[in-house]
Each structure stands twice: as C-alpha cells, then as structure tokens.
Amino acid sequence: MAEEYGMTEALGMVECKSYPAMVEAADAMVKAAKVELVSYEKTGGGFVTAVVRGD
C-alpha cells in the first residue's frame, strides 16, 4: 500500500536541548543507518529538532 502512494521512505525526528546535542544525534543517525539529514529547526527554549529521511 505504501508503494502505491509513493511512500517508500521513513521520516524521523529527534528533539534535543541544544544545537550541539542535535548535531551529535543527527551525526549518529546518519552514520548508523541509510538516512540523510533533511532539515533542522530551532523550536524555542533552547530546543532544536532534526529531521531525517531514508530507509
């Protein structure tokens, strides 16, 4: 069903308390799996969210 709608990749997000923590988490995800960093967003209060996609 997912392939029928063109959705063959997963989407993941991780929210961290600081930018350096987000960079470390995103780096670990990219190195551990077939994913790429799509974007990141400062969400306020010092929190930063990273968005990845892939298999």
PyMOL Python script that loads the backbone (N, CA, C, O; Angstrom):
from pymol import cmd

cmd.read_pdbstr("""\
ATOM      1  N   MET A   1       0.816  -1.190   0.000  1.00  0.00           N
ATOM      2  CA  MET A   1       0.000   0.000   0.000  1.00  0.00           C
ATOM      3  C   MET A   1       0.867   1.264   0.000  1.00  0.00           C
ATOM      4  O   MET A   1       0.544   2.237  -0.680  1.00  0.00           O
ATOM      5  N   ALA A   2       1.972   1.249   0.765  1.00  0.00           N
ATOM      6  CA  ALA A   2       2.826   2.433   0.828  1.00  0.00           C
ATOM      7  C   ALA A   2       3.431   2.746  -0.528  1.00  0.00           C
ATOM      8  O   ALA A   2       3.502   3.909  -0.927  1.00  0.00           O
ATOM      9  N   GLU A   3       3.869   1.714  -1.237  1.00  0.00           N
ATOM     10  CA  GLU A   3       4.458   1.926  -2.560  1.00  0.00           C
ATOM     11  C   GLU A   3       3.419   2.453  -3.542  1.00  0.00           C
ATOM     12  O   GLU A   3       3.753   3.187  -4.473  1.00  0.00           O
ATOM     13  N   GLU A   4       2.181   2.085  -3.337  1.00  0.00           N
ATOM     14  CA  GLU A   4       1.088   2.536  -4.185  1.00  0.00           C
ATOM     15  C   GLU A   4       0.949   4.058  -4.151  1.00  0.00           C
ATOM     16  O   GLU A   4       0.570   4.677  -5.145  1.00  0.00           O
ATOM     17  N   TYR A   5       1.259   4.654  -2.997  1.00  0.00           N
ATOM     18  CA  TYR A   5       1.156   6.100  -2.833  1.00  0.00           C
ATOM     19  C   TYR A   5       2.506   6.808  -2.924  1.00  0.00           C
ATOM     20  O   TYR A   5       2.587   8.010  -2.674  1.00  0.00           O
ATOM     21  N   GLY A   6       3.567   6.078  -3.280  1.00  0.00           N
ATOM     22  CA  GLY A   6       4.879   6.684  -3.417  1.00  0.00           C
ATOM     23  C   GLY A   6       5.586   6.945  -2.095  1.00  0.00           C
ATOM     24  O   GLY A   6       6.522   7.743  -2.039  1.00  0.00           O
ATOM     25  N   MET A   7       5.148   6.278  -1.030  1.00  0.00           N
ATOM     26  CA  MET A   7       5.768   6.464   0.282  1.00  0.00           C
ATOM     27  C   MET A   7       6.646   5.259   0.589  1.00  0.00           C
ATOM     28  O   MET A   7       6.195   4.303   1.220  1.00  0.00           O
ATOM     29  N   THR A   8       7.877   5.302   0.153  1.00  0.00           N
ATOM     30  CA  THR A   8       8.764   4.166   0.370  1.00  0.00           C
ATOM     31  C   THR A   8       9.867   4.476   1.366  1.00  0.00           C
ATOM     32  O   THR A   8      10.663   3.591   1.681  1.00  0.00           O
ATOM     33  N   GLU A   9       9.942   5.693   1.871  1.00  0.00           N
ATOM     34  CA  GLU A   9      10.968   6.066   2.826  1.00  0.00           C
ATOM     35  C   GLU A   9      10.345   6.425   4.170  1.00  0.00           C
ATOM     36  O   GLU A   9       9.186   6.831   4.259  1.00  0.00           O
ATOM     37  N   ALA A  10      11.151   6.261   5.202  1.00  0.00           N
ATOM     38  CA  ALA A  10      10.715   6.635   6.545  1.00  0.00           C
ATOM     39  C   ALA A  10      11.108   8.080   6.834  1.00  0.00           C
ATOM     40  O   ALA A  10      12.021   8.624   6.213  1.00  0.00           O
ATOM     41  N   LEU A  11      10.418   8.682   7.768  1.00  0.00           N
ATOM     42  CA  LEU A  11      10.721  10.033   8.227  1.00  0.00           C
ATOM     43  C   LEU A  11      10.957   9.957   9.727  1.00  0.00           C
ATOM     44  O   LEU A  11      10.167   9.357  10.456  1.00  0.00           O
ATOM     45  N   GLY A  12      12.041  10.563  10.185  1.00  0.00           N
ATOM     46  CA  GLY A  12      12.346  10.532  11.611  1.00  0.00           C
ATOM     47  C   GLY A  12      12.684  11.914  12.131  1.00  0.00           C
ATOM     48  O   GLY A  12      13.211  12.754  11.401  1.00  0.00           O
ATOM     49  N   MET A  13      12.378  12.143  13.398  1.00  0.00           N
ATOM     50  CA  MET A  13      12.698  13.423  14.036  1.00  0.00           C
ATOM     51  C   MET A  13      13.280  13.154  15.415  1.00  0.00           C
ATOM     52  O   MET A  13      12.889  12.208  16.099  1.00  0.00           O
ATOM     53  N   VAL A  14      14.216  13.997  15.808  1.00  0.00           N
ATOM     54  CA  VAL A  14      14.760  13.928  17.163  1.00  0.00           C
ATOM     55  C   VAL A  14      14.852  15.356  17.692  1.00  0.00           C
ATOM     56  O   VAL A  14      15.348  16.252  17.009  1.00  0.00           O
ATOM     57  N   GLU A  15      14.372  15.554  18.907  1.00  0.00           N
ATOM     58  CA  GLU A  15      14.409  16.879  19.521  1.00  0.00           C
ATOM     59  C   GLU A  15      15.445  16.864  20.636  1.00  0.00           C
ATOM     60  O   GLU A  15      15.446  15.973  21.486  1.00  0.00           O
ATOM     61  N   CYS A  16      16.317  17.851  20.624  1.00  0.00           N
ATOM     62  CA  CYS A  16      17.399  17.924  21.603  1.00  0.00           C
ATOM     63  C   CYS A  16      17.368  19.266  22.320  1.00  0.00           C
ATOM     64  O   CYS A  16      16.763  20.226  21.843  1.00  0.00           O
ATOM     65  N   LYS A  17      18.020  19.319  23.455  1.00  0.00           N
ATOM     66  CA  LYS A  17      18.013  20.520  24.289  1.00  0.00           C
ATOM     67  C   LYS A  17      18.944  21.613  23.762  1.00  0.00           C
ATOM     68  O   LYS A  17      18.789  22.777  24.131  1.00  0.00           O
ATOM     69  N   SER A  18      19.916  21.258  22.898  1.00  0.00           N
ATOM     70  CA  SER A  18      20.846  22.262  22.387  1.00  0.00           C
ATOM     71  C   SER A  18      21.272  21.907  20.966  1.00  0.00           C
ATOM     72  O   SER A  18      21.101  20.773  20.519  1.00  0.00           O
ATOM     73  N   TYR A  19      21.825  22.888  20.266  1.00  0.00           N
ATOM     74  CA  TYR A  19      22.300  22.665  18.895  1.00  0.00           C
ATOM     75  C   TYR A  19      23.426  21.624  18.850  1.00  0.00           C
ATOM     76  O   TYR A  19      23.375  20.730  18.005  1.00  0.00           O
ATOM     77  N   PRO A  20      24.447  21.702  19.729  1.00  0.00           N
ATOM     78  CA  PRO A  20      25.496  20.673  19.686  1.00  0.00           C
ATOM     79  C   PRO A  20      24.958  19.258  19.925  1.00  0.00           C
ATOM     80  O   PRO A  20      25.436  18.304  19.311  1.00  0.00           O
ATOM     81  N   ALA A  21      23.979  19.120  20.805  1.00  0.00           N
ATOM     82  CA  ALA A  21      23.384  17.801  21.056  1.00  0.00           C
ATOM     83  C   ALA A  21      22.641  17.302  19.826  1.00  0.00           C
ATOM     84  O   ALA A  21      22.678  16.110  19.521  1.00  0.00           O
ATOM     85  N   MET A  22      21.968  18.199  19.118  1.00  0.00           N
ATOM     86  CA  MET A  22      21.255  17.813  17.895  1.00  0.00           C
ATOM     87  C   MET A  22      22.234  17.378  16.820  1.00  0.00           C
ATOM     88  O   MET A  22      21.988  16.396  16.119  1.00  0.00           O
ATOM     89  N   VAL A  23      23.344  18.097  16.681  1.00  0.00           N
ATOM     90  CA  VAL A  23      24.357  17.727  15.687  1.00  0.00           C
ATOM     91  C   VAL A  23      24.914  16.342  15.998  1.00  0.00           C
ATOM     92  O   VAL A  23      25.100  15.531  15.090  1.00  0.00           O
ATOM     93  N   GLU A  24      25.179  16.067  17.260  1.00  0.00           N
ATOM     94  CA  GLU A  24      25.694  14.760  17.665  1.00  0.00           C
ATOM     95  C   GLU A  24      24.679  13.653  17.377  1.00  0.00           C
ATOM     96  O   GLU A  24      25.051  12.589  16.881  1.00  0.00           O
ATOM     97  N   ALA A  25      23.410  13.892  17.681  1.00  0.00           N
ATOM     98  CA  ALA A  25      22.365  12.895  17.432  1.00  0.00           C
ATOM     99  C   ALA A  25      22.167  12.664  15.939  1.00  0.00           C
ATOM    100  O   ALA A  25      22.048  11.520  15.501  1.00  0.00           O
ATOM    101  N   ALA A  26      22.129  13.737  15.153  1.00  0.00           N
ATOM    102  CA  ALA A  26      21.949  13.606  13.703  1.00  0.00           C
ATOM    103  C   ALA A  26      23.136  12.887  13.077  1.00  0.00           C
ATOM    104  O   ALA A  26      22.958  12.067  12.176  1.00  0.00           O
ATOM    105  N   ASP A  27      24.335  13.186  13.541  1.00  0.00           N
ATOM    106  CA  ASP A  27      25.537  12.516  13.039  1.00  0.00           C
ATOM    107  C   ASP A  27      25.473  11.018  13.314  1.00  0.00           C
ATOM    108  O   ASP A  27      25.817  10.213  12.449  1.00  0.00           O
ATOM    109  N   ALA A  28      25.039  10.644  14.504  1.00  0.00           N
ATOM    110  CA  ALA A  28      24.915   9.225  14.855  1.00  0.00           C
ATOM    111  C   ALA A  28      23.876   8.531  13.982  1.00  0.00           C
ATOM    112  O   ALA A  28      24.092   7.396  13.556  1.00  0.00           O
ATOM    113  N   MET A  29      22.748   9.194  13.708  1.00  0.00           N
ATOM    114  CA  MET A  29      21.710   8.593  12.865  1.00  0.00           C
ATOM    115  C   MET A  29      22.205   8.388  11.438  1.00  0.00           C
ATOM    116  O   MET A  29      21.970   7.340  10.837  1.00  0.00           O
ATOM    117  N   VAL A  30      22.892   9.396  10.900  1.00  0.00           N
ATOM    118  CA  VAL A  30      23.377   9.317   9.517  1.00  0.00           C
ATOM    119  C   VAL A  30      24.433   8.222   9.377  1.00  0.00           C
ATOM    120  O   VAL A  30      24.483   7.534   8.358  1.00  0.00           O
ATOM    121  N   LYS A  31      25.271   8.061  10.394  1.00  0.00           N
ATOM    122  CA  LYS A  31      26.325   7.045  10.349  1.00  0.00           C
ATOM    123  C   LYS A  31      25.787   5.639  10.595  1.00  0.00           C
ATOM    124  O   LYS A  31      26.361   4.668  10.101  1.00  0.00           O
ATOM    125  N   ALA A  32      24.691   5.511  11.353  1.00  0.00           N
ATOM    126  CA  ALA A  32      24.176   4.198  11.742  1.00  0.00           C
ATOM    127  C   ALA A  32      23.175   3.613  10.757  1.00  0.00           C
ATOM    128  O   ALA A  32      22.964   2.400  10.753  1.00  0.00           O
ATOM    129  N   ALA A  33      22.557   4.433   9.928  1.00  0.00           N
ATOM    130  CA  ALA A  33      21.506   3.946   9.034  1.00  0.00           C
ATOM    131  C   ALA A  33      21.591   4.669   7.697  1.00  0.00           C
ATOM    132  O   ALA A  33      22.321   5.648   7.545  1.00  0.00           O
ATOM    133  N   LYS A  34      20.833   4.168   6.738  1.00  0.00           N
ATOM    134  CA  LYS A  34      20.786   4.796   5.418  1.00  0.00           C
ATOM    135  C   LYS A  34      19.769   5.933   5.441  1.00  0.00           C
ATOM    136  O   LYS A  34      18.691   5.833   4.856  1.00  0.00           O
ATOM    137  N   VAL A  35      20.133   7.007   6.123  1.00  0.00           N
ATOM    138  CA  VAL A  35      19.269   8.178   6.212  1.00  0.00           C
ATOM    139  C   VAL A  35      20.079   9.424   5.878  1.00  0.00           C
ATOM    140  O   VAL A  35      21.309   9.417   5.924  1.00  0.00           O
ATOM    141  N   GLU A  36      19.367  10.487   5.543  1.00  0.00           N
ATOM    142  CA  GLU A  36      20.015  11.770   5.290  1.00  0.00           C
ATOM    143  C   GLU A  36      19.317  12.845   6.106  1.00  0.00           C
ATOM    144  O   GLU A  36      18.112  12.777   6.349  1.00  0.00           O
ATOM    145  N   LEU A  37      20.082  13.828   6.519  1.00  0.00           N
ATOM    146  CA  LEU A  37      19.525  14.951   7.261  1.00  0.00           C
ATOM    147  C   LEU A  37      18.782  15.847   6.287  1.00  0.00           C
ATOM    148  O   LEU A  37      19.368  16.354   5.331  1.00  0.00           O
ATOM    149  N   VAL A  38      17.497  16.042   6.526  1.00  0.00           N
ATOM    150  CA  VAL A  38      16.656  16.854   5.647  1.00  0.00           C
ATOM    151  C   VAL A  38      16.671  18.308   6.104  1.00  0.00           C
ATOM    152  O   VAL A  38      16.854  19.216   5.294  1.00  0.00           O
ATOM    153  N   SER A  39      16.481  18.526   7.394  1.00  0.00           N
ATOM    154  CA  SER A  39      16.454  19.891   7.917  1.00  0.00           C
ATOM    155  C   SER A  39      16.581  19.857   9.429  1.00  0.00           C
ATOM    156  O   SER A  39      16.552  18.799  10.057  1.00  0.00           O
ATOM    157  N   TYR A  40      16.723  21.044   9.989  1.00  0.00           N
ATOM    158  CA  TYR A  40      16.636  21.200  11.434  1.00  0.00           C
ATOM    159  C   TYR A  40      15.928  22.514  11.713  1.00  0.00           C
ATOM    160  O   TYR A  40      15.925  23.426  10.886  1.00  0.00           O
ATOM    161  N   GLU A  41      15.335  22.595  12.883  1.00  0.00           N
ATOM    162  CA  GLU A  41      14.555  23.785  13.222  1.00  0.00           C
ATOM    163  C   GLU A  41      14.732  24.121  14.696  1.00  0.00           C
ATOM    164  O   GLU A  41      14.643  23.246  15.557  1.00  0.00           O
ATOM    165  N   LYS A  42      14.980  25.375  14.975  1.00  0.00           N
ATOM    166  CA  LYS A  42      15.022  25.845  16.359  1.00  0.00           C
ATOM    167  C   LYS A  42      13.579  26.024  16.813  1.00  0.00           C
ATOM    168  O   LYS A  42      12.839  26.832  16.250  1.00  0.00           O
ATOM    169  N   THR A  43      13.183  25.270  17.831  1.00  0.00           N
ATOM    170  CA  THR A  43      11.784  25.276  18.244  1.00  0.00           C
ATOM    171  C   THR A  43      11.517  26.147  19.462  1.00  0.00           C
ATOM    172  O   THR A  43      10.375  26.232  19.913  1.00  0.00           O
ATOM    173  N   GLY A  44      12.532  26.789  20.001  1.00  0.00           N
ATOM    174  CA  GLY A  44      12.347  27.678  21.142  1.00  0.00           C
ATOM    175  C   GLY A  44      12.759  27.032  22.449  1.00  0.00           C
ATOM    176  O   GLY A  44      12.758  25.808  22.580  1.00  0.00           O
ATOM    177  N   GLY A  45      13.105  27.854  23.399  1.00  0.00           N
ATOM    178  CA  GLY A  45      13.509  27.347  24.704  1.00  0.00           C
ATOM    179  C   GLY A  45      14.812  26.580  24.666  1.00  0.00           C
ATOM    180  O   GLY A  45      15.088  25.787  25.567  1.00  0.00           O
ATOM    181  N   GLY A  46      15.613  26.796  23.648  1.00  0.00           N
ATOM    182  CA  GLY A  46      16.875  26.078  23.503  1.00  0.00           C
ATOM    183  C   GLY A  46      16.753  24.746  22.792  1.00  0.00           C
ATOM    184  O   GLY A  46      17.766  24.092  22.543  1.00  0.00           O
ATOM    185  N   PHE A  47      15.546  24.327  22.459  1.00  0.00           N
ATOM    186  CA  PHE A  47      15.343  23.046  21.788  1.00  0.00           C
ATOM    187  C   PHE A  47      15.571  23.174  20.286  1.00  0.00           C
ATOM    188  O   PHE A  47      15.253  24.195  19.678  1.00  0.00           O
ATOM    189  N   VAL A  48      16.127  22.117  19.704  1.00  0.00           N
ATOM    190  CA  VAL A  48      16.367  22.046  18.266  1.00  0.00           C
ATOM    191  C   VAL A  48      15.890  20.680  17.795  1.00  0.00           C
ATOM    192  O   VAL A  48      16.181  19.669  18.434  1.00  0.00           O
ATOM    193  N   THR A  49      15.159  20.636  16.683  1.00  0.00           N
ATOM    194  CA  THR A  49      14.643  19.389  16.127  1.00  0.00           C
ATOM    195  C   THR A  49      15.327  19.098  14.801  1.00  0.00           C
ATOM    196  O   THR A  49      15.387  19.961  13.925  1.00  0.00           O
ATOM    197  N   ALA A  50      15.844  17.877  14.655  1.00  0.00           N
ATOM    198  CA  ALA A  50      16.446  17.427  13.403  1.00  0.00           C
ATOM    199  C   ALA A  50      15.464  16.495  12.707  1.00  0.00           C
ATOM    200  O   ALA A  50      14.794  15.693  13.357  1.00  0.00           O
ATOM    201  N   VAL A  51      15.382  16.600  11.383  1.00  0.00           N
ATOM    202  CA  VAL A  51      14.500  15.753  10.580  1.00  0.00           C
ATOM    203  C   VAL A  51      15.366  14.960   9.612  1.00  0.00           C
ATOM    204  O   VAL A  51      16.176  15.531   8.881  1.00  0.00           O
ATOM    205  N   VAL A  52      15.191  13.633   9.610  1.00  0.00           N
ATOM    206  CA  VAL A  52      15.923  12.759   8.697  1.00  0.00           C
ATOM    207  C   VAL A  52      14.938  11.931   7.893  1.00  0.00           C
ATOM    208  O   VAL A  52      13.795  11.734   8.305  1.00  0.00           O
ATOM    209  N   ARG A  53      15.393  11.441   6.730  1.00  0.00           N
ATOM    210  CA  ARG A  53      14.564  10.528   5.940  1.00  0.00           C
ATOM    211  C   ARG A  53      15.467   9.478   5.321  1.00  0.00           C
ATOM    212  O   ARG A  53      16.663   9.697   5.129  1.00  0.00           O
ATOM    213  N   GLY A  54      14.878   8.341   5.015  1.00  0.00           N
ATOM    214  CA  GLY A  54      15.631   7.250   4.405  1.00  0.00           C
ATOM    215  C   GLY A  54      15.022   5.905   4.719  1.00  0.00           C
ATOM    216  O   GLY A  54      13.832   5.791   5.012  1.00  0.00           O
ATOM    217  N   ASP A  55      15.864   4.884   4.653  1.00  0.00           N
ATOM    218  CA  ASP A  55      15.410   3.504   4.865  1.00  0.00           C
ATOM    219  C   ASP A  55      15.537   3.092   6.310  1.00  0.00           C
ATOM    220  O   ASP A  55      15.199   1.962   6.662  1.00  0.00           O
TER     221      ASP A  55
END
""", "prot")
cmd.dss("prot")
cmd.show_as("cartoon", "prot")
cmd.util.cbc("prot")
cmd.orient("prot")
